[in-house]
Amino acid sequence: MPGMATKTEEDARTGTEAQADETAVEAVTTEDEAARAETREDDSEQAETTEEGVFGEQEPEEKVPSGVGQGAGAVVSAALGLVSLSGGWIGTVAGAREQLVGQLRTSSTAGVATQIKAVYGNAWQSTALWAGLFALAALLTGVVVLARPAFGAPGRPQAPWTKSVAWAGVSLGVIGLLLAGLKYSDVLLGLPSTG
């Protein structure tokens, strides 16, 4: 039976170790439960703080601008610049109206130079005036889009494509203004001489 005594001692040691392991597991479990309880308390405190923030006791976070308005402004600037170069529908209608008014106001006995000026010259200048207005609008819109970051959120860079399109609008606006001025003053494609 000496072999049995050894087994009992070994079993006793194993049992003690098992009890120690169970105690350690219970201690870890208790610590985990305590940590969970603290987390629940922290979460409930944060929920109360959030509820207080909803009712306006805390300052709301600032919204960061997305830059969509600047992008839209840049595209509008470029589109207005293209319209100023092509003449646009409004310029065409205004030119046709001036041509009609010139025909109605000019008598059939008027000289050729007077008829050309009244019928075609005023229409040409009206078209140039509308092209110049579109060019000016393109130029101003492009400048506003390019200058906007200086007055906006610091540290928020403007998208590169927005800058490129805005610069295109400014360039088209300058070219459109130049061409409109030259057309209006008859330096570019002036009326033919009748003499």
Stockholm file with secondary structure:
# STOCKHOLM 1.0

chainA/1-195         MPGMATKTEEDARTGTEAQADETAVEAVTTEDEAARAETREDDSEQAETTEEGVFGEQEPEEKVPSGVGQGAGAVVSAALGLVSLSGGWIGTVAGAREQLVGQLRTSSTAGVATQIKAVYGNAWQSTALWAGLFALAALLTGVVVLARPAFGAPGRPQAPWTKSVAWAGVSLGVIGLLLAGLKYSDVLLGLPSTG
#=GR chainA/1-195 SS CHHHHHHHHHHHHHHHHHHHHHHHHHHHHHHHHHHHHHHHHHHHHHHHHHHHHHTTSSCCCCCCCCSHHHHHHHHHHHHHHHHHHHCHHHHHHHHHHHHHHHHHHSCTTSCHHHHHIIIIIHHHHHHHHHHHHHHHHHHHHHHHHHHHHHHSCTTCCCCHHHHHHHHHHHHHHHHHHHHHHHHHTTSSSCCCCCC
#=GC SS_cons         CHHHHHHHHHHHHHHHHHHHHHHHHHHHHHHHHHHHHHHHHHHHHHHHHHHHHHTTSSCCCCCCCCSHHHHHHHHHHHHHHHHHHHCHHHHHHHHHHHHHHHHHHSCTTSCHHHHHIIIIIHHHHHHHHHHHHHHHHHHHHHHHHHHHHHHSCTTCCCCHHHHHHHHHHHHHHHHHHHHHHHHHTTSSSCCCCCC
//
